[in-house]
Amino acid sequence: MPDRGMGVQHRTENGRDYVQSPSPTGCTVAIGGTDTARVDVLIIQSDIDKARKMANTLVEVVEPKVPQR
């Protein structure tokens, strides 16, 4: 995932890779799936803290449905 202006944070949790890339216009979180697939959650919101919170909330809902390697 490219740096959208505010850095890129990588983390692994419960065997799954996540990448977060905030920007001045929102926040994107990528959820690692299989070797050929991932799910991106994109929030457009000028308040970066709100964008991160909304993205993380959606990730919690979507993550259990994403196939894992």
N, C-alpha and C positions, 0 to 999 in steps of 0.2 A: 504494500500500500504506500502511495507517495506521501511525503510530508505536505500537508495542506496549509502550512504556515506557522504551526505552533508545536512542531515536533511529532514524533511517532513513538508510542509506548507499546512494548511487546510484553505479554505475560502468558504463562501457562497455568491452567487451573483444571484439576481433575482430568489430566491427560489431554486437554484440548487447548489449542493455541488461540489467543485473542490479540488483535492489534487495534489500538485506538489512535485516531488522528483528528484532533480538534483543529478548527480553523476559525477565522473571524466571523464566519457565517454559519457555524454549526459544528457538528461532531459526527464522525463516522467510526463505527466499530465493526471489524471483520471477525466472524466466528469461523474458526477452522473446521472443516468438515472432512471430506475425503482427500485423496491426493490430487484430485482434479476439480474439486468444488469447495466453495465457501459461501457464507451468507454475509452480506453487508447490511448493516443498519445505519441509515443516514437520517440525521435530524437537521433541519434548517431552522436556525433560531439565533438571533443576535446575542442573546445572553448565554455565554459559553457554559456557565454552571448549570443552567436549565437544560441546555442541549445535552450535556454529559449525563445528567440525571435521567432524562427521558430516554436516551440511547441505552443506558445501562438497564433501565426498567424493561425496555423492549427486548434486550438481549436475554434477560432472565426468562421471558415468556417464550421466545423463539428457540433458544438453545436446546431444550430437551427434544425438539422435533428435528434437529439437524443431524444427519447421519454422521457417524464417527468412524475413523479408520480402525 
